[in-house]
């Protein structure tokens, strides 16, 4: 992207922001996801001169920044009172993208995010990174600080749990 090229930024932002926002909503909740995403983009612009790589590398880099901002946000919130609303009440994202996989394909986007949010955090993140954001196991592992095998295993366990939950509540 050339310095100051607004059209290039718009293209990149439109491609990266929606899945990033869905991922962050699983980590911090819908109400906080937009703030965390704003912090993510601000840091990405501050550090843009440090980035090298291609489009997929950029998505991974921005997602890593987003994850770090989300974890910082969660640590900060542990020190202050929390919202009493449930995740189900806070997840209300429109989704014009087709969520991959038979398991997630059987429910609408809102219900899928609520179900994914109910999983253990490592499984929820692995599913979001692999299925919603479309990262391979290597890139997802780099974002999470885990091996690709650990990411595949967490994703598999999470999808298996989601299938059981969907079968119980079709």
C-alpha positions as CSV (number, residue, x, y, z in Angstrom):
1,X,0.0,0.0,0.0
2,X,1.4,3.3,-1.0
3,X,1.7,6.0,1.7
4,X,-1.5,8.0,1.7
5,X,-3.4,5.8,-0.8
6,X,-6.9,6.0,0.6
7,X,-8.4,3.6,-2.0
8,X,-5.8,1.0,-1.0
9,X,-6.5,1.4,2.7
10,X,-10.3,1.2,2.1
11,X,-9.8,-2.1,0.2
12,X,-7.6,-3.6,2.9
13,X,-9.9,-2.3,5.7
14,X,-13.0,-3.7,4.1
15,X,-11.4,-7.1,3.7
16,X,-9.8,-7.3,7.2
17,X,-12.2,-5.5,9.5
18,X,-15.4,-7.6,9.4
19,X,-13.8,-11.0,10.2
20,X,-11.5,-9.2,12.8
21,X,-14.5,-7.8,14.5
22,X,-16.2,-11.2,14.7
23,X,-13.1,-12.7,16.1
24,X,-12.7,-9.9,18.7
25,X,-16.4,-10.2,19.6
26,X,-15.8,-13.8,20.7
27,X,-12.8,-12.7,22.8
28,X,-14.2,-9.6,24.5
29,X,-17.9,-9.4,23.6
30,X,-19.7,-7.4,20.9
31,X,-20.0,-4.3,23.0
32,X,-16.2,-4.0,23.4
33,X,-15.1,-5.5,20.1
34,X,-15.4,-2.2,18.2
35,X,-13.2,-0.4,20.7
36,X,-10.6,-3.1,20.7
37,X,-10.7,-3.1,16.8
38,X,-10.1,0.7,16.8
39,X,-7.1,0.2,19.2
40,X,-5.9,-2.5,16.9
41,X,-6.0,-0.4,13.8
42,X,-4.4,2.6,15.6
43,X,-1.5,0.4,16.7
44,X,-1.2,-1.2,13.2
45,X,-0.8,2.2,11.7
46,X,1.8,3.3,14.3
47,X,3.8,0.1,13.6
48,X,3.2,-0.2,9.8
49,X,6.8,0.6,9.0
50,X,7.8,-2.6,10.9
51,X,5.5,-4.9,8.8
52,X,6.9,-6.9,5.9
53,X,5.0,-9.5,4.0
54,X,2.0,-10.2,1.8
55,X,-1.7,-9.8,2.2
56,X,-2.2,-12.9,4.3
57,X,0.8,-11.9,6.4
58,X,-0.9,-8.5,7.0
59,X,-4.1,-10.2,8.0
60,X,-2.2,-12.4,10.5
61,X,-0.2,-9.4,11.8
62,X,-3.3,-7.3,12.3
63,X,-5.1,-10.2,14.0
64,X,-2.2,-10.8,16.3
65,X,-2.3,-7.1,17.3
66,X,-6.1,-7.4,17.8
67,X,-5.6,-10.5,20.0
68,X,-3.0,-8.7,22.1
69,X,-5.2,-5.7,22.5
70,X,-8.2,-8.0,23.5
71,X,-6.1,-9.8,26.1
72,X,-4.9,-6.4,27.5
73,X,-8.6,-5.3,27.5
74,X,-9.6,-8.4,29.4
75,X,-6.8,-8.0,32.0
76,X,-7.9,-4.4,32.5
77,X,-11.5,-5.4,32.9
78,X,-10.7,-8.0,35.6
79,X,-9.8,-5.0,37.8
80,X,-13.2,-3.3,37.4
81,X,-16.8,-4.4,37.6
82,X,-18.1,-6.4,34.7
83,X,-21.3,-6.2,32.7
84,X,-24.0,-8.7,33.9
85,X,-25.3,-9.4,30.4
86,X,-24.7,-12.8,28.8
87,X,-22.7,-13.3,25.7
88,X,-25.9,-14.3,23.9
89,X,-27.3,-10.9,24.6
90,X,-24.2,-9.1,23.3
91,X,-23.7,-11.0,20.1
92,X,-25.7,-9.3,17.3
93,X,-23.3,-9.1,14.3
94,X,-24.6,-9.1,10.8
95,X,-22.7,-11.6,8.7
96,X,-22.8,-11.6,5.0
97,X,-20.0,-14.2,4.8
98,X,-20.7,-17.9,4.6
99,X,-19.3,-19.6,7.7
100,X,-17.4,-22.7,6.7
101,X,-18.0,-26.1,7.9
102,X,-21.1,-28.3,8.3
103,X,-21.2,-27.7,12.0
104,X,-21.3,-23.9,11.9
105,X,-23.4,-23.9,8.7
106,X,-26.4,-25.4,10.5
107,X,-27.0,-22.3,12.6
108,X,-27.2,-18.6,11.8
109,X,-24.2,-16.3,12.5
110,X,-25.5,-14.9,15.8
111,X,-26.2,-18.3,17.2
112,X,-22.9,-19.6,15.9
113,X,-20.9,-16.9,17.6
114,X,-22.8,-17.5,20.8
115,X,-22.1,-21.3,20.6
116,X,-18.4,-20.6,19.8
117,X,-18.2,-18.2,22.7
118,X,-19.4,-20.9,25.1
119,X,-16.4,-23.1,24.3
120,X,-13.1,-23.1,26.3
121,X,-11.1,-20.0,25.1
122,X,-8.4,-22.0,23.3
123,X,-11.0,-23.9,21.3
124,X,-13.1,-20.8,20.5
125,X,-10.0,-18.9,19.3
126,X,-8.8,-21.8,17.2
127,X,-12.2,-22.1,15.5
128,X,-12.5,-18.4,14.9
129,X,-9.0,-18.1,13.4
130,X,-9.3,-21.2,11.3
131,X,-13.0,-21.1,10.2
132,X,-14.1,-17.5,10.3
133,X,-10.8,-15.7,9.5
134,X,-9.6,-18.5,7.2
135,X,-6.1,-18.8,8.6
136,X,-4.1,-22.0,8.1
137,X,-2.9,-23.9,11.2
138,X,0.6,-22.4,10.9
139,X,-0.6,-18.7,10.9
140,X,-3.2,-19.4,13.6
141,X,-0.5,-21.0,15.7
142,X,1.7,-17.9,15.3
143,X,-1.1,-15.6,16.4
144,X,-1.9,-17.8,19.4
145,X,1.7,-18.7,20.3
146,X,1.0,-22.4,19.8
147,X,2.1,-25.1,17.5
148,X,0.0,-25.8,14.3
149,X,-0.8,-29.2,15.8
150,X,-2.1,-27.7,19.0
151,X,-4.3,-25.3,16.9
152,X,-5.7,-28.2,14.8
153,X,-6.4,-30.3,17.9
154,X,-8.2,-27.4,19.7
155,X,-10.2,-26.6,16.6
156,X,-11.1,-30.3,16.2
157,X,-12.1,-30.6,19.9
158,X,-14.1,-27.4,19.6
159,X,-16.0,-28.4,16.5
160,X,-16.8,-31.8,18.0
161,X,-18.3,-30.0,21.1
162,X,-20.2,-27.7,18.8
163,X,-21.6,-30.6,16.9
164,X,-22.8,-32.2,20.2
165,X,-24.4,-28.9,21.3
166,X,-26.2,-28.5,18.0
167,X,-27.5,-32.0,18.0
168,X,-28.9,-31.4,21.5
169,X,-30.5,-28.1,20.5
170,X,-31.3,-28.2,16.7
